[in-house]
Amino acid sequence: MTAGEAYKQKLLTNDALDAAIGAYLADPSKPVALEVGKGSIDVAAAVLAHAYAVEVLAREGVTGPQQRNAVKTAILLATV
């Protein structure tokens, strides 16, 4: 199951997702785990596994919302 599927099933809340994104963007070197049902997602690993997110976060001049969307996409596509 992906985090996106868990989100659709209400196993992952907006608040939890937003908190994980905010924590990751505040300091990508700190571990951030997102609990989803009985599993969890390592947010840094999800971002590193998603080429688009890596590219967006490395680009100069990217806005905050663009960064948040890239991280959110990486999380929602990650397997729980």
Secondary structure, 3 states (H helix, E strand, C coil): CEHHHHHHCCCCCHHHHHHHHHHHHHCCCCCCEEEECCEEEEHHHHHHCCHHHHHHHHCCCCCHHHHHHHHHHHHHHCEC
